[in-house]
Amino acid sequence: MAKKEIPTAMEKRFISEIRNKIDYCLEQDRTTKEKLQLLAFGILVMLDGEDTSFPPCSVQPIEENDKLGEDIAGNLHNLFYADYK
C-alpha cells in the first residue's frame, strides 16, 4: 500500500488521542506494567468505538492477496483482560 505524505484531519485526531492517552497514563501512580496495560486498554477501547472522544474504527488485516480480512474491532477491549495474567 502506498503511504500518504500529508495526514488527514482524522489521522491527526487519532494521533492526538493516542498522545493524550500516553500523557494520562504517565500521570497515574501505578507500576510501569500497569501504565502500559492502561494505555493498551485505552487504545483498544478507542478502536472498538467505546471511547466518546473518537468514532469507532475498522480494524481489518490485509490478506496476502491485498484483500481486507474480517473486521476485528468492537470487542477487543473486553478480550484484553479476559485471560490476561
C-alpha positions in Angstrom: 0.0 0.0 0.0 1.3 3.5 -0.9 1.9 5.8 2.0 0.3 9.2 2.1 2.6 12.2 2.7 0.1 14.5 4.2 -2.0 13.2 7.1 -5.8 13.7 7.0 -7.7 15.5 9.8 -8.9 12.2 11.1 -5.3 10.8 11.2 -4.2 13.8 13.1 -7.0 13.5 15.5 -6.2 9.8 16.0 -2.6 10.5 16.8 -3.6 13.3 19.1 -5.9 11.0 21.1 -3.1 8.4 21.4 -0.7 11.1 22.7 -3.4 12.2 25.2 -3.7 8.6 26.4 0.0 8.4 26.9 0.1 11.6 28.9 -2.8 10.4 31.0 -1.1 7.0 31.7 2.2 8.7 32.6 0.4 10.8 35.3 -1.0 7.8 37.1 0.5 6.5 40.3 0.9 2.9 39.0 3.7 0.5 38.1 5.2 0.6 34.6 3.3 -2.6 33.7 0.0 -1.2 34.9 0.6 2.0 32.9 1.3 0.1 29.8 -1.8 -2.1 30.4 -3.9 1.1 30.9 -2.5 2.5 27.6 -3.2 -0.6 25.6 -6.7 -0.9 27.1 -7.4 2.7 26.3 -6.3 2.3 22.7 -8.4 -0.8 22.3 -11.5 1.0 23.8 -10.9 3.8 21.3 -10.6 1.4 18.3 -13.7 -0.5 19.5 -15.8 2.6 19.4 -16.5 2.7 23.2 -14.5 6.0 23.7 -16.7 9.0 23.4 -13.8 11.1 22.2 -13.3 9.2 19.0 -15.6 7.4 16.5 -15.4 3.6 16.0 -12.7 2.3 13.8 -12.4 -0.6 11.5 -9.5 -3.0 12.3 -9.0 -5.3 9.3 -5.9 -7.3 8.5 -4.7 -7.1 4.9 -4.5 -10.6 3.4 -1.7 -11.7 1.2 -3.9 -11.0 -1.9 -4.3 -7.4 -0.7 -8.0 -8.0 0.3 -9.2 -6.8 3.6 -9.9 -9.5 6.2 -12.6 -9.6 8.8 -13.1 -6.5 10.9 -12.0 -7.5 14.4 -12.9 -4.2 16.2 -15.8 -4.0 18.6 -14.8 -6.3 21.4 -11.0 -6.1 21.6 -11.0 -4.2 24.9 -13.1 -6.9 26.5 -10.8 -9.6 25.3 -7.7 -7.8 26.6 -8.2 -8.7 30.2 -10.3 -11.9 29.6 -7.4 -14.3 30.0 -4.6 -11.9 30.8 -2.2 -13.0 33.5 
